[in-house]
Amino acid sequence: FFPQNVINHIRTPLFILNAAYDSWQIQSSIAPPSADPHGYWHDCRLNHAKCSASQLRYLQGFRTQMLNAIKGFSMSRENGLFINSCFAHCQSERQDTWFADNSPEIRNKPIAIAVGDWYFDRTAVKVVDCPYMRGAQLDKQRNGQAQGIKIK
């Protein structure tokens, strides 16, 4: 199943909640052991902090492809999206990622509030977190110099 091939044909209002760096996809689709016989991706696929610069560029490309695939979808005022830069999978099935104090946030809004705002038509929700960063880039983000972006 390739969602990017059907998303632009869905007419029912839809909210996409997804991690830009889906940990399951990284481990099972992008760099599974069967596709990496020399183990170049072993450490990275298990711990993103151990990814090399070229591996991070590849993962950024994966994120970019996903964002490009949902551009048309995001144009509809009825659709919503919350794409964070967590290395995670299944962020909506458990309360600890859905509504906990440490739930992923974009612009100080956690997942549950974002979905509620969209569902109850309180406000349009089309937010995409900034790309994954580490080191000096991450320090800038923490200091408020880099923020999540909003798709218009």
PyRosetta script that sets phi, psi and omega in degrees:
from pyrosetta import init, pose_from_sequence

init()
pose = pose_from_sequence("FFPQNVINHIRTPLFILNAAYDSWQIQSSIAPPSADPHGYWHDCRLNHAKCSASQLRYLQGFRTQMLNAIKGFSMSRENGLFINSCFAHCQSERQDTWFADNSPEIRNKPIAIAVGDWYFDRTAVKVVDCPYMRGAQLDKQRNGQAQGIKIK")
pose.set_psi(1, 128.0)
pose.set_omega(1, -179.1)
pose.set_phi(2, -122.2)
pose.set_psi(2, 93.9)
pose.set_omega(2, -175.0)
pose.set_phi(3, -54.6)
pose.set_psi(3, -32.6)
pose.set_omega(3, -178.3)
pose.set_phi(4, -61.9)
pose.set_psi(4, -20.0)
pose.set_omega(4, 179.8)
pose.set_phi(5, -86.0)
pose.set_psi(5, -14.4)
pose.set_omega(5, -177.9)
pose.set_phi(6, -117.5)
pose.set_psi(6, -16.2)
pose.set_omega(6, -171.3)
pose.set_phi(7, -58.3)
pose.set_psi(7, -37.7)
pose.set_omega(7, -178.2)
pose.set_phi(8, -75.7)
pose.set_psi(8, -3.7)
pose.set_omega(8, 178.3)
pose.set_phi(9, -103.9)
pose.set_psi(9, -2.9)
pose.set_omega(9, 179.6)
pose.set_phi(10, -81.1)
pose.set_psi(10, 127.6)
pose.set_omega(10, -178.3)
pose.set_phi(11, -104.1)
pose.set_psi(11, -18.6)
pose.set_omega(11, 177.8)
pose.set_phi(12, -72.5)
pose.set_psi(12, 135.4)
pose.set_omega(12, 176.0)
pose.set_phi(13, -53.5)
pose.set_psi(13, 137.1)
pose.set_omega(13, -172.9)
pose.set_phi(14, -140.7)
pose.set_psi(14, 143.0)
pose.set_omega(14, 175.8)
pose.set_phi(15, -114.8)
pose.set_psi(15, 123.2)
pose.set_omega(15, 177.3)
pose.set_phi(16, -98.5)
pose.set_psi(16, 119.8)
pose.set_omega(16, 172.9)
pose.set_phi(17, -115.5)
pose.set_psi(17, 115.5)
pose.set_omega(17, -176.5)
pose.set_phi(18, -155.1)
pose.set_psi(18, 151.7)
pose.set_omega(18, 170.7)
pose.set_phi(19, -86.4)
pose.set_psi(19, 134.2)
pose.set_omega(19, 177.7)
pose.set_phi(20, -64.2)
pose.set_psi(20, -24.0)
pose.set_omega(20, 179.2)
pose.set_phi(21, -121.1)
pose.set_psi(21, 78.1)
pose.set_omega(21, -176.8)
pose.set_phi(22, -68.2)
pose.set_psi(22, 112.8)
pose.set_omega(22, -174.7)
pose.set_phi(23, -61.0)
pose.set_psi(23, -35.8)
pose.set_omega(23, 178.7)
pose.set_phi(24, -66.2)
pose.set_psi(24, -42.9)
pose.set_omega(24, 179.4)
pose.set_phi(25, -64.7)
pose.set_psi(25, -38.6)
pose.set_omega(25, 178.7)
pose.set_phi(26, -62.5)
pose.set_psi(26, -45.8)
pose.set_omega(26, -176.5)
pose.set_phi(27, -75.6)
pose.set_psi(27, -33.8)
pose.set_omega(27, -171.0)
pose.set_phi(28, -108.3)
pose.set_psi(28, -23.1)
pose.set_omega(28, -176.9)
pose.set_phi(29, -115.8)
pose.set_psi(29, -46.6)
pose.set_omega(29, -176.0)
pose.set_phi(30, -76.7)
pose.set_psi(30, -44.8)
pose.set_omega(30, -175.5)
pose.set_phi(31, -137.4)
pose.set_psi(31, 54.7)
pose.set_omega(31, 177.8)
pose.set_phi(32, -70.4)
pose.set_psi(32, 155.2)
pose.set_omega(32, -179.9)
pose.set_phi(33, -53.8)
pose.set_psi(33, -35.0)
pose.set_omega(33, -178.9)
pose.set_phi(34, -65.5)
pose.set_psi(34, -24.8)
pose.set_omega(34, 178.6)
pose.set_phi(35, -97.8)
pose.set_psi(35, 1.4)
pose.set_omega(35, -176.4)
pose.set_phi(36, -133.1)
pose.set_psi(36, 64.1)
pose.set_omega(36, -173.4)
pose.set_phi(37, -62.1)
pose.set_psi(37, -23.8)
pose.set_omega(37, 180.0)
pose.set_phi(38, -93.1)
pose.set_psi(38, -3.3)
pose.set_omega(38, 175.2)
pose.set_phi(39, 75.8)
pose.set_psi(39, 20.9)
pose.set_omega(39, -179.2)
pose.set_phi(40, -61.7)
pose.set_psi(40, -30.3)
pose.set_omega(40, -177.7)
pose.set_phi(41, -99.1)
pose.set_psi(41, 0.0)
pose.set_omega(41, -172.8)
pose.set_phi(42, -53.3)
pose.set_psi(42, -56.6)
pose.set_omega(42, -177.0)
pose.set_phi(43, -66.4)
pose.set_psi(43, -42.0)
pose.set_omega(43, -178.2)
pose.set_phi(44, -63.7)
pose.set_psi(44, -44.1)
pose.set_omega(44, -176.1)
pose.set_phi(45, -68.4)
pose.set_psi(45, -22.2)
pose.set_omega(45, 178.7)
pose.set_phi(46, -94.0)
pose.set_psi(46, -21.6)
pose.set_omega(46, -177.8)
pose.set_phi(47, -154.5)
pose.set_psi(47, 105.1)
pose.set_omega(47, -175.5)
pose.set_phi(48, -60.7)
pose.set_psi(48, -21.1)
pose.set_omega(48, 177.3)
pose.set_phi(49, -67.9)
pose.set_psi(49, -15.8)
pose.set_omega(49, -179.9)
pose.set_phi(50, -99.9)
pose.set_psi(50, 10.4)
pose.set_omega(50, 179.1)
pose.set_phi(51, -76.2)
pose.set_psi(51, 142.1)
pose.set_omega(51, 175.5)
pose.set_phi(52, -76.4)
pose.set_psi(52, 170.2)
pose.set_omega(52, 178.8)
pose.set_phi(53, -60.2)
pose.set_psi(53, -41.3)
pose.set_omega(53, -179.6)
pose.set_phi(54, -68.9)
pose.set_psi(54, -35.4)
pose.set_omega(54, 176.8)
pose.set_phi(55, -66.6)
pose.set_psi(55, -40.3)
pose.set_omega(55, 177.3)
pose.set_phi(56, -64.3)
pose.set_psi(56, -38.0)
pose.set_omega(56, 176.4)
pose.set_phi(57, -61.5)
pose.set_psi(57, -40.4)
pose.set_omega(57, 178.2)
pose.set_phi(58, -62.9)
pose.set_psi(58, -44.4)
pose.set_omega(58, 178.9)
pose.set_phi(59, -65.8)
pose.set_psi(59, -35.7)
pose.set_omega(59, 175.6)
pose.set_phi(60, -63.6)
pose.set_psi(60, -37.4)
pose.set_omega(60, 176.8)
pose.set_phi(61, -63.9)
pose.set_psi(61, -38.0)
pose.set_omega(61, 176.5)
pose.set_phi(62, -61.0)
pose.set_psi(62, -44.6)
pose.set_omega(62, 177.9)
pose.set_phi(63, -61.7)
pose.set_psi(63, -45.9)
pose.set_omega(63, -179.4)
pose.set_phi(64, -60.4)
pose.set_psi(64, -42.4)
pose.set_omega(64, 178.2)
pose.set_phi(65, -61.2)
pose.set_psi(65, -41.5)
pose.set_omega(65, 179.3)
pose.set_phi(66, -64.0)
pose.set_psi(66, -45.4)
pose.set_omega(66, -179.5)
pose.set_phi(67, -63.7)
pose.set_psi(67, -38.1)
pose.set_omega(67, 176.7)
pose.set_phi(68, -64.5)
pose.set_psi(68, -36.4)
pose.set_omega(68, -179.0)
pose.set_phi(69, -67.4)
pose.set_psi(69, -25.0)
pose.set_omega(69, -177.6)
pose.set_phi(70, -103.8)
pose.set_psi(70, 6.4)
pose.set_omega(70, -179.3)
pose.set_phi(71, -57.3)
pose.set_psi(71, -50.8)
pose.set_omega(71, -180.0)
pose.set_phi(72, -61.7)
pose.set_psi(72, -42.8)
pose.set_omega(72, 177.8)
pose.set_phi(73, -57.2)
pose.set_psi(73, -42.4)
pose.set_omega(73, -174.4)
pose.set_phi(74, -71.8)
pose.set_psi(74, -13.2)
pose.set_omega(74, -179.9)
pose.set_phi(75, -73.0)
pose.set_psi(75, -25.4)
pose.set_omega(75, 179.9)
pose.set_phi(76, -71.4)
pose.set_psi(76, 129.7)
pose.set_omega(76, -179.8)
pose.set_phi(77, -66.6)
pose.set_psi(77, -20.1)
pose.set_omega(77, -178.0)
pose.set_phi(78, -81.7)
pose.set_psi(78, -18.9)
pose.set_omega(78, -179.1)
pose.set_phi(79, -90.5)
pose.set_psi(79, 154.9)
pose.set_omega(79, 177.2)
pose.set_phi(80, -132.7)
pose.set_psi(80, 160.9)
pose.set_omega(80, 175.4)
pose.set_phi(81, -155.0)
pose.set_psi(81, 149.6)
pose.set_omega(81, 178.7)
pose.set_phi(82, -141.4)
pose.set_psi(82, 98.7)
pose.set_omega(82, -177.9)
pose.set_phi(83, -113.3)
pose.set_psi(83, 108.6)
pose.set_omega(83, -179.5)
pose.set_phi(84, -100.9)
pose.set_psi(84, 170.2)
pose.set_omega(84, -177.4)
pose.set_phi(85, -102.0)
pose.set_psi(85, 26.5)
pose.set_omega(85, 175.4)
pose.set_phi(86, -77.3)
pose.set_psi(86, 148.5)
pose.set_omega(86, 169.5)
pose.set_phi(87, -89.6)
pose.set_psi(87, 91.7)
pose.set_omega(87, -172.2)
pose.set_phi(88, -149.9)
pose.set_psi(88, 172.9)
pose.set_omega(88, 175.6)
pose.set_phi(89, -149.9)
pose.set_psi(89, 142.9)
pose.set_omega(89, 178.5)
pose.set_phi(90, 58.1)
pose.set_psi(90, 69.5)
pose.set_omega(90, -177.6)
pose.set_phi(91, -90.0)
pose.set_psi(91, -1.4)
pose.set_omega(91, -175.5)
pose.set_phi(92, -115.3)
pose.set_psi(92, -5.1)
pose.set_omega(92, -175.6)
pose.set_phi(93, -87.6)
pose.set_psi(93, -15.6)
pose.set_omega(93, -178.2)
pose.set_phi(94, -123.3)
pose.set_psi(94, 143.1)
pose.set_omega(94, -178.1)
pose.set_phi(95, -63.9)
pose.set_psi(95, -28.4)
pose.set_omega(95, -177.7)
pose.set_phi(96, -68.5)
pose.set_psi(96, -20.9)
pose.set_omega(96, 173.4)
pose.set_phi(97, -105.2)
pose.set_psi(97, -16.3)
pose.set_omega(97, -176.2)
pose.set_phi(98, -85.7)
pose.set_psi(98, -46.0)
pose.set_omega(98, -170.6)
pose.set_phi(99, -139.2)
pose.set_psi(99, 12.0)
pose.set_omega(99, -179.0)
pose.set_phi(100, -75.4)
pose.set_psi(100, 166.7)
pose.set_omega(100, 178.3)
pose.set_phi(101, -60.1)
pose.set_psi(101, -28.8)
pose.set_omega(101, -179.1)
pose.set_phi(102, -104.0)
pose.set_psi(102, 23.6)
pose.set_omega(102, 175.7)
pose.set_phi(103, -59.6)
pose.set_psi(103, 143.6)
pose.set_omega(103, 176.5)
pose.set_phi(104, -54.8)
pose.set_psi(104, 140.2)
pose.set_omega(104, -179.1)
pose.set_phi(105, -128.3)
pose.set_psi(105, 149.9)
pose.set_omega(105, 167.2)
pose.set_phi(106, -128.4)
pose.set_psi(106, 126.1)
pose.set_omega(106, -175.4)
pose.set_phi(107, 52.6)
pose.set_psi(107, 46.1)
pose.set_omega(107, 178.0)
pose.set_phi(108, 63.6)
pose.set_psi(108, 19.9)
pose.set_omega(108, 178.8)
pose.set_phi(109, -118.3)
pose.set_psi(109, 116.2)
pose.set_omega(109, 178.5)
pose.set_phi(110, -73.7)
pose.set_psi(110, 167.1)
pose.set_omega(110, -176.8)
pose.set_phi(111, -51.5)
pose.set_psi(111, -52.9)
pose.set_omega(111, -174.2)
pose.set_phi(112, -60.3)
pose.set_psi(112, -39.9)
pose.set_omega(112, 179.6)
pose.set_phi(113, -68.0)
pose.set_psi(113, -42.0)
pose.set_omega(113, 179.1)
pose.set_phi(114, -60.7)
pose.set_psi(114, -47.2)
pose.set_omega(114, 179.5)
pose.set_phi(115, -63.7)
pose.set_psi(115, -42.9)
pose.set_omega(115, 178.3)
pose.set_phi(116, -61.8)
pose.set_psi(116, -42.8)
pose.set_omega(116, 178.2)
pose.set_phi(117, -59.3)
pose.set_psi(117, -41.7)
pose.set_omega(117, 178.6)
pose.set_phi(118, -69.2)
pose.set_psi(118, -50.2)
pose.set_omega(118, -174.2)
pose.set_phi(119, -61.1)
pose.set_psi(119, -41.8)
pose.set_omega(119, -177.8)
pose.set_phi(120, -92.5)
pose.set_psi(120, 13.1)
pose.set_omega(120, 177.4)
pose.set_phi(121, 56.2)
pose.set_psi(121, 32.9)
pose.set_omega(121, 177.1)
pose.set_phi(122, -74.8)
pose.set_psi(122, -36.1)
pose.set_omega(122, 178.9)
pose.set_phi(123, -164.5)
pose.set_psi(123, 155.6)
pose.set_omega(123, 174.9)
pose.set_phi(124, -71.1)
pose.set_psi(124, 140.7)
pose.set_omega(124, 179.0)
pose.set_phi(125, -127.0)
pose.set_psi(125, 107.5)
pose.set_omega(125, 177.3)
pose.set_phi(126, -142.4)
pose.set_psi(126, 80.2)
pose.set_omega(126, -175.5)
pose.set_phi(127, -120.7)
pose.set_psi(127, 140.4)
pose.set_omega(127, 177.5)
pose.set_phi(128, -129.6)
pose.set_psi(128, 125.5)
pose.set_omega(128, 179.8)
pose.set_phi(129, -67.6)
pose.set_psi(129, 158.7)
pose.set_omega(129, 175.3)
pose.set_phi(130, -65.7)
pose.set_psi(130, 160.1)
pose.set_omega(130, 179.1)
pose.set_phi(131, -60.8)
pose.set_psi(131, 157.1)
pose.set_omega(131, 176.2)
pose.set_phi(132, -58.0)
pose.set_psi(132, 136.8)
pose.set_omega(132, 179.5)
pose.set_phi(133, -135.1)
pose.set_psi(133, 158.1)
pose.set_omega(133, 171.9)
pose.set_phi(134, -147.7)
pose.set_psi(134, 164.3)
pose.set_omega(134, 179.0)
pose.set_phi(135, 67.4)
pose.set_psi(135, -132.4)
pose.set_omega(135, -176.8)
pose.set_phi(136, -61.3)
pose.set_psi(136, -36.3)
pose.set_omega(136, 178.3)
pose.set_phi(137, -62.6)
pose.set_psi(137, -42.6)
pose.set_omega(137, -179.4)
pose.set_phi(138, -65.9)
pose.set_psi(138, -38.6)
pose.set_omega(138, 177.4)
pose.set_phi(139, -60.5)
pose.set_psi(139, -40.7)
pose.set_omega(139, 177.6)
pose.set_phi(140, -62.7)
pose.set_psi(140, -41.6)
pose.set_omega(140, 179.9)
pose.set_phi(141, -63.4)
pose.set_psi(141, -43.6)
pose.set_omega(141, -179.7)
pose.set_phi(142, -63.7)
pose.set_psi(142, -29.6)
pose.set_omega(142, 179.3)
pose.set_phi(143, -86.6)
pose.set_psi(143, 6.3)
pose.set_omega(143, 176.4)
pose.set_phi(144, 83.3)
pose.set_psi(144, 9.3)
pose.set_omega(144, -178.6)
pose.set_phi(145, -85.4)
pose.set_psi(145, -16.0)
pose.set_omega(145, 175.5)
pose.set_phi(146, -130.6)
pose.set_psi(146, 136.2)
pose.set_omega(146, -177.2)
pose.set_phi(147, -137.6)
pose.set_psi(147, 166.5)
pose.set_omega(147, 173.9)
pose.set_phi(148, -61.2)
pose.set_psi(148, 156.4)
pose.set_omega(148, -179.3)
pose.set_phi(149, -109.1)
pose.set_psi(149, 160.1)
pose.set_omega(149, 177.7)
pose.set_phi(150, -114.7)
pose.set_psi(150, 130.5)
pose.set_omega(150, 175.6)
pose.set_phi(151, -82.1)
pose.set_psi(151, 132.2)
pose.set_omega(151, 179.9)
pose.set_phi(152, -103.9)
pose.dump_pdb("model.pdb")
